[in-house]
Each structure stands twice: as structure tokens, then as C-alpha cells.
Amino acid sequence: MMDTWMTKKGRSRGWRHGLVALALAGAAGAGFAQQPPGPMGPAPMGPGAGPAARQQMTPEQWRERMQQRHEAEVKRVEGLLHLRPEQRAAWEEFVAAWDKHREQFFSYRWDQENQRTVTALGRLQQREEALTAHLEAVRGLREAVQKFYIQLDDAQRDVFDREFLRWGKGPKGGGPRPR
């Protein structure tokens, strides 16, 4: 008799616990559903705006945004390097080459954006031209980096290696992407 009573009581308790868990899950779900929606209106257009902002920008606005981001990155890297006076000339040459690299890359993209062809061969040719232009820009930048890099001491090289062209790293940092 005792075994039957304990079994019934155990099943009853399990059922009640299940019902309480279900009620709590429902209450939690209702709480999440009641959160207010995000702000409405146009996407932010500042330097940290996301990809949706790109679709709402004119080419001139996009260029301005990219220029602002580049200038902020130049200042950030310069501040981290703590350059000595004798390194300033090499830094200025490097920044000029970096600016030229950016301009080559973005000007080709903007020139081609309105001239998209609809044929498969035309798209492949445009892709090849874009990659060639980008490769030329990268080669010019690499030469400038080599000239600047030899001017740096070991501590500055560590900073430069870590911070220059930090693809995939947001403003909070993080490690470099695996190669």
C-alpha cells in the first residue's frame, strides 16, 4: 500500500513541477514579447553606421563616411606608435601612400558601380579589372609600408603589426583573424 501511495504522490509532484515550469516559461516568453520595438526612422549615417546605411547614401556621402573613418584610423595608429621627430617624414610619406591606396580602391569602385554589365563575361571582366586595380594599389601601399617599417623600433613594430589594417576587428579590439 505504501509503494502505491508513494508512486501516486511522485507522479503528482512531477506533474505539478512540470506545470510550474511551463507557467514560468510562458511568463518569461510574454515578457520578451512585450519589449518595445527599436527606434524607427532612417539608419544612422555616422562613421559607425551599419550596412543598411550604405543603401541609403549617395556616393558622395559614402566617400565622406569612408574618409572620416580613414582619418580616424590614421590618427589612432599615429597615437599608438608614439613617433619620434626623426620618424615624422617617413610617417607622412606612408600616410600619403595610404591615402593614395584608398583613393585608387574607392575611385575604381565608384567608377564601375554605375556601369554594371548584365552579361556573365562582362561581370567577370569587371571583376578582373577591379582585382587588378586593387592589386596595384596594394603593391604601392606595401612599398610605402616597407620604407616606413624600417624606421620603427621593435616596440613600435609590434604595435604597427597589431594595429595596421585590422580587418575583422571592431572598435572593441579582439585578436587578428587567423590566416
Buried (B, 14 or more C-beta within 10 A) or exposed (E): EEEEEEEEEEEEEEEEEEEEEEEEEEEEEEEEEEEEEEEEEEBEBEBEBEEEBEEEBEEEEBBBBBBEBBEEBBEEBEEBBEBEEEBEEBBEBBBEBBBBBBBBBBEBBEEBEEEEEEEEEEEEEBEEEBEEBBEBBBEBBEEBBEEBBEBBEEEBBEBBEEBBEBEEBEEEEEEEEEE
